[in-house]
């Protein structure tokens, strides 16, 4: 499967690229071609050092990444969401977009979830893209640092929200390709506000209790 990662400079985007690149074609997207290429090469170097298997990863500008992809991972700050969608809109046809976006802001040294007028970033994204594009919310509550370290054994759940059943199935199958991560159906796209709001909660919880990055596991 061809997976474009927009926001591959962040740890969550990097971690997903590293975990998928042996089994799928990964396309790192950036506003600048040279930056995308540099990132892709740095990730490929990590993968070559960790295994003898061939990885498939390259970097291009955002619009080219989206045009070539089956799945588009959107891992940008909320403030950049609208401008990103505007820039890739002409390339959107029938892809599945996975939103990792969380609208939050810093207040008194901690983070607060600030939902937009649409109720969540995922619902807003669904409104902004063509109706032919499936939108799914997922990956909000993974430890990005642990995801990036290929020596770490993962044991997490990823809640997936989406109203497009086929799109949600595709994303859940993709999650199953990451060892130690279990996908769980979290309901409709409107339910994404719940999993989005957990992100600042987990960050604050870790900070208040001197813990490392936290993830979610339902038992």
Secondary structure, 3 states (H helix, E strand, C coil): CEEEEECCCCHHHHHHHHHHCCCCEEEEEECCHHHHHHHHHHHHHHHHHHCCCCCCEEEEEHHHHHHHCCEEEECCCHHHHHHHHHHHHHHCCCCEEEECCCCEEEECCEEEECCCCCCCHHHHHHHHCCCCCEEEECCCCCCHHHHHCCCCCCCEEEEEECCCHHHHHHHHHHHHCCCCEEEEEEECHHHHHHHHHHHHHHHHHHHHCCCCCCCCCCC
